[in-house]
Amino acid sequence: MYRNIIFDLGGVVVNFDPKNFLMERFASQRTEDIVYDLTFGSKEWQDLDRGVITRAQANRIMLENAARVDRVFEVRTVIEEWEGMLRTKKPTVKTMCKLKLAGYRLYYLSNIPSDVMHGNLEKRDFFPLFDGGIASCDVHLCKPEPEIFTTLMQTCHLAYDESIFIDDNRANAQAAFNLGITGILYKNPRSFNRALESCGIHLPAKQVWVPEQKESPQK
């Protein structure tokens, strides 16, 4: 019997689609690939998620690397605008409200930088729906490393066979499954709700109150 539903944040609870973000701004596959490697796919971005570097340090290094390949304008654009991606996914929040109404406990497990977690997402109206969770920046571990999953389970006293984990990254969902947690690969709201039903979780049909989402001002 499932009791705990664990959510990734970026891509599940809030929008996070770097490839689409780059495509909308540069409309050149070569440029998009180069800029992705300099920003979202860089070691500095991973270090931000792991909480071992500051945003100022990461931005400085990314701009220095960009200068070497004449991509400073593009990388600066990403630095200044990327956080605007993080719009709340209202269908997910609606499902979270229904799960809460049905008596399930909700948790988060996310690869996320400290400034975004503590300066943005924690301040949103949906955040009190969570009973607890782990952000990678706070424990210096990242999915799909097994240690971050065990840290969550031990910290929040969760049973593996009573928990479901939802992530939009296949490797992360698989890592949860390998540890005995039911993993759901998030694709869209409809398939997510079908996956919950296949796990025996039937959401209330009636309308529920959904917190009004006030997005944090972008830097």
N, C-alpha and C positions, 0 to 999 in steps of 0.2 A: 504494500500500500504506500503510495507516494504521499509525502508530507511537505517536501521542500522543493521549490522551483528556483533555480539559480540562473540569473540572466547575465550574459555579456552586456556591456553598455553600448559601445560604438558599433553601429550596424544593426543593433537589435532594439535598444530603447531610444537611442538617438541616431540620426543619420550619420553615416561615415562611409563615404565612397570616394577615395582619393583619385581613382582612375577617371571617374566621371567629372570630378572637380577640375582635373587638369584638362580633360577634353573640352570642357565648356570654355576654358580660357585660352587655350593655345591652338586647338584644331590642327595639330601636326603630330603624327604618331612619333616621329623621331624626337621632337621637342618634349613631348609628354614623357617618353621613356627616360630621356636624360634628366629631366627635372624630377621625375619620380625617384630616380636613384640618388639624386642630390638631397632629397627631402624625406618623403614618407618611407622610402626604402633604405635610408641611410643608417649607418651605425649610430649617428647622433639621435635619430628618432627613436631607435631601440633603447638607447641609454636614457632618454627622457622617460619612456615607459618604465624602465627599470629603476628610475629614481636616483641615478648616479651622476646626473649632470643637470645644470639649471637651464631654463629656457634661454637666458641671455648667452650662456656659453654655447648652447647648441646652435642658436641663430648665427653667432659669430663664425663658428666653424663651417656651417653650411654656406654662408656667404663667401667665406674664403675659398672653399672648394668650388663654388660657382664661378668665382672670378677667374679661376684657372682655365675654365672652358667657356668663358664669355657668356654666362647665363645668370648674371647678377640680377637683371630686371625680373626674370621669370621666378627665380628663387625668392626674391623680395616680395613678389606678388603672393606667393604661397604663404610666406611668413605672415603677411599682413591680413590675408583673407581666409585662410583655411578653417579657422574656428567657426566661421559662419555656416559651415556644413552641418554643425551639430544641432540641427533642429529636432525637437522632440517628435518621436514616431507615435502619434496619437493612437493608432490601432493597438500598438503594443501596450500603451498605458491603460487603454480600455480593458484589454485582456488581463493585465495585472490587477486592476480593480475588481474584476470578476473572480479572479483566483483568490484574492484576499477575502472577498465576500463569502467564498465557498470554504474558507478556513485554512487555506494553504499558507505556508510561511515563505516569504520571498527574500532572496539574497542576490547579491551581485558579485561577479568575478570578472575583472576587466584589466586588460593591458592599457594603461592610461597614465599620462603625465600628471604630476602633482598640481600644476597650476590649473589644468582643466578640471581635474577631479574636485579639488578643494575650493577653487575660485569660481567654478561655473556649475557643474552638474549637481553638487551637493546642495546648491541653493535653489534648485528647481522644485516646483510644487509636487512633482511625482516622487521625490526622493524619500519622504517619510513612509512610503509604501513598503520600503525594504526593512526587514528585520535585522539585517547585518550584511556584511560582505567584506571582500578583500580587493584593494586596488594594488596593482603591480608596483607602483611607485613607492608604496609604503612598506612593502616587504622585500623589495629588490629581487623579485622573481617574476617571470613572465610565462604565460601560456605559450606553448603547450607543455612546459616543464611540469612533471608530476608533482614536484614539491609545492607549487602554488595551490594545486587542488587539495593536497593533504593539509596544507596550512589553513585553508578555508574550512575544511571538514572538522579539523581539530579545534579551531578557534570558535566556531559556531556550534560545535557539538552536534554535527549532522551525521546521520547514518547513510552510508553509500547507497544501499539498496532502497532507501526511501527518498532519493533525490533525483531530480531531472536537471540537466544543464543545457541551456540554449545558447548557441553561438553561430555567427555567420561564417566562421572559418572552419573548414572541414577538419583540419589537423587538431584544432582545439576540441571540437566535439568528439573526435576519435580518442583523444587523450583522456577525456572524461570516461568514455566507454571502457577504455583499457583498465581503468581503476575500479570499475564496477558501478559507475554512475551512469544512468541512462542519458545518452547524448542526443540532442535534437539539432540538426543543421537548419538554421533559420534562412529561409529564402524570401518569403513574403507572409503577410498576415494570415491569408487563407490556409496556406500549407502548414503554418505554425499551429493554427487552431486544430487542423486535422490531425497533426502529430500528437497534440495533447489528447485528443479524443481516442487515438489509437493506444494511448497509455492508460485509458480508463478515466481520464479527467474530462468531465462534461461541464462546460461553462453554463452559468445561468443564462437563460434566454432573455430575461428582462433587461431593460436599460439600467445602467449604473451611473452614479456620479463620477465624472472624470475631472481631476484637478485642472484648472485653467493654467496652461503652461506660459510662464513669463520667461522668455529666453534672456539669459544674461547678456548685457551689452558686450559687444565684441571689442577686443583690444586693437 
